[in-house]
Amino acid sequence: MTTTHPYAARLTCAATTAFAAAVLAGCGGADPVAGTGGTTAPAATKAAAPSPSKVKATVAKTSSAPPTTSALGAFPPVVSSGPSPVNAAAVRSAADLPAAFQCPAAPPPIVIAATGPEPAVTVCQSKLAGEALFLWFVDSPDARFLALQAALAKAKYVHAGPTWVAGGTIDPTMGQVGGDVYR
């Protein structure tokens, strides 16, 4: 690099170093291993982290609250909400729904394939509800929106958790299913 001022090279070097530091700081939350889904934080952020009790309360609060909108639209309002015995962490796919809702092996659950914008649904006799339920797996706000729309169209009563939407037709409380109640 050619400069006419003796300090210009130092200023250019300092500006380049500052720019590189800013770019690297912006990448601090990027996942260094593709596909792992984790994030890393800069060392300075880790040192200034709040106490474990504050972190635990914040994580529990944000991870349990389902989204209220998606790219497809706003969700219907939640009428009420209650605890649910359904372990949302154990529901990682549609195949996990029958076990989570305590459906017996016989009669076997019925899986109805997705058609158009309507997502796939599993129907089974839930011991939690005391009736057959329509069960949808949700793994994104858009999947939740579509499942809620389908449930409200098919079922009389609709409850939802972080990873599932359930619809029933007999019992307004749907037994012990709990979760967010929609109308």
Number of C-alpha atoms within 10 A of each C-alpha: 4 6 9 7 8 8 10 12 14 11 11 13 12 12 12 12 12 12 12 12 12 12 11 13 13 11 14 16 13 15 14 13 9 8 7 8 9 11 11 13 13 13 9 8 11 10 8 8 10 11 8 9 8 10 12 11 10 11 10 10 10 10 10 11 10 15 16 14 14 15 8 11 12 13 18 14 11 14 10 12 14 12 11 16 12 22 14 16 9 12 21 14 13 18 13 13 28 22 15 18 23 15 23 14 11 8 9 12 19 13 15 12 11 10 8 7 10 14 19 17 23 19 21 24 22 25 16 20 22 16 17 19 29 24 27 27 26 24 15 13 20 18 21 27 23 20 26 26 15 20 26 19 11 14 16 15 20 26 29 27 25 23 23 25 27 30 26 26 15 16 12 13 14 23 15 17 22 21 22 20 21 20 15
